[in-house]
Amino acid sequence: MPTFLTHSAEETQAVARDLAEDLKAGDVLLLSGNLGAGKTVFVRGLAEGLGLDPGEVSSPTFTLVHEYRGGRLTLYHADLYRVEQAAAGDLGLEEMGVEDGVLAIEWPDRLAYGISGAMRVVIDAVDDHARRIVVGA
């Protein structure tokens, strides 16, 4: 599994930007990490790599899903932090992004089921600035 060590938000974003170049419609990314690890920063990089404005990306903590259009693919960004595991099963997230975009899910441990073929991205804070990012199937 590819592992990256970044030392700034910009470097974390760059890892995601590079990863986004290979994404295709229907891809799902499951983003894990503690609060403040850099999951939303990573999604900003995905947006940039898909030809979207990274400055538009914010944490969808209270709206559950943000949708960003106008790039190579639509980016759906879900944050399940405030969702109970039972309720997450009713969101229909596995159907999002299948046809026209990419789905990035923060806090995927809230899902009561797995998503077949999803790519796991684990972001760990090494210190205040450094992050270890592991990307795998």
GIBEL-V770161 format. One record per backbone hydrogen bond with DSSP energy under -1.0 kcal/mol. CO is the residue of the C=O (numbers start at 1). NH is the residue of the N-H. Records with the same first field share a line. If there is no record, write none. Layout:
CO = NH + NH
This chain:
2 = 135
4 = 133
6 = 131
8 = 12
9 = 13
10 = 14
11 = 15
12 = 16
13 = 17
14 = 18
15 = 19
16 = 20
19 = 22
20 = 23
24 = 27
27 = 103
28 = 119
29 = 105
30 = 121
31 = 107
32 = 123
34 = 37
38 = 42
39 = 43
40 = 44
41 = 45
42 = 46
43 = 47
44 = 48
45 = 49
46 = 50
47 = 52
48 = 51
50 = 72
53 = 56
54 = 57
60 = 64
63 = 65
64 = 79
66 = 77
68 = 75
74 = 102
75 = 68
76 = 104
77 = 66
78 = 106
80 = 83
84 = 88
87 = 90
88 = 91
92 = 95
93 = 96
97 = 26
100 = 74
101 = 26
102 = 76
103 = 29
104 = 78
105 = 31
106 = 80
107 = 110
108 = 111
115 = 118
119 = 30
120 = 136
121 = 32
122 = 134
124 = 132
130 = 126 + 127
131 = 6
132 = 124
133 = 4
134 = 122
136 = 120
